[in-house]
């Protein structure tokens, strides 16, 4: 008679076992605090312009290049009754130096302004950024220095500027998808200070952010990635001090040869920007913005030559 062997018990897999355990000692590094709304701004705040614009960039070698920009269009003058526009033209000359660890950008405009940007990777985790603008107008020149430190699962930034400006921010990943942060600033020249908090939740398909500050500002944004080429975005901004409320929705559509971005907000402003790649190193720009309330209509045409 054969020996009866009881069957071995089968292991039962529960949904909790199927879920991968979170390793809180190896969380991803979050994006900088000042860029928590980055995906939403790409769709909702395209670089719209009015008039004609021509940009030409010539690379002299792998690291150094020169740029020329010509802008012709109206300039708005504040008026209580209606919008007053006067025709203006401006030329800008630029020099760029790009290196894996150093970036130097300089711009000189015909009105006498000089803009400069600097970025240096001091170490693998510490980066120095500087922005400066020099102008002939009194009390209009300014400079700003940023020290960014990138940790394993956090980022921190120290900001120093003229006029006694001091700022600091910190953002920490608390889960694989959620990061929390805060900021503080002090402007000695204007005797103003403030503190703010922010949260960001992101997955492969969506990004949701929230930000609140003691200055009365509340900002919420949400981006849904419909596909690899299509994104939909919305935001809500409320200022407790001025009681201003603004909401907007937008889209970002990337095709093989062009990119289309547009938005509409609660103030009746509709805008769109089309970037069409005509050939290698030749891009066409079409910009349009309509303010139905103020009856202000803007249209821009531009060409970009060079990479």
Secondary structure, 3 states (H helix, E strand, C coil): CCCCCCCCCCCCCCHHHHCCCCCCCCCCCCCCHHHCCHHHHHHHCCCCCCEEEEEEEEECCCCEEEEEEEEEEEEEECCCCCCEEEEEEEEEEEEEEECCCEEEEEEEECCCCEEEEEEEECCCCEEEEEEEEECCCCCCCEEEEEEEEECCCEEEEEEEECCCEEEEEEEEECCCCEEEEEEEEEECCCCEEEEEEEEEEECCCEEEEEEEECCCEEEEEEEEECCCCEEEEEEEEEECCCCEEEEEEEEEEECCCEEEEEEEECCCEEEEEEEEEEECCEEEEEEEEEECCCCEEEEEEEEEECC
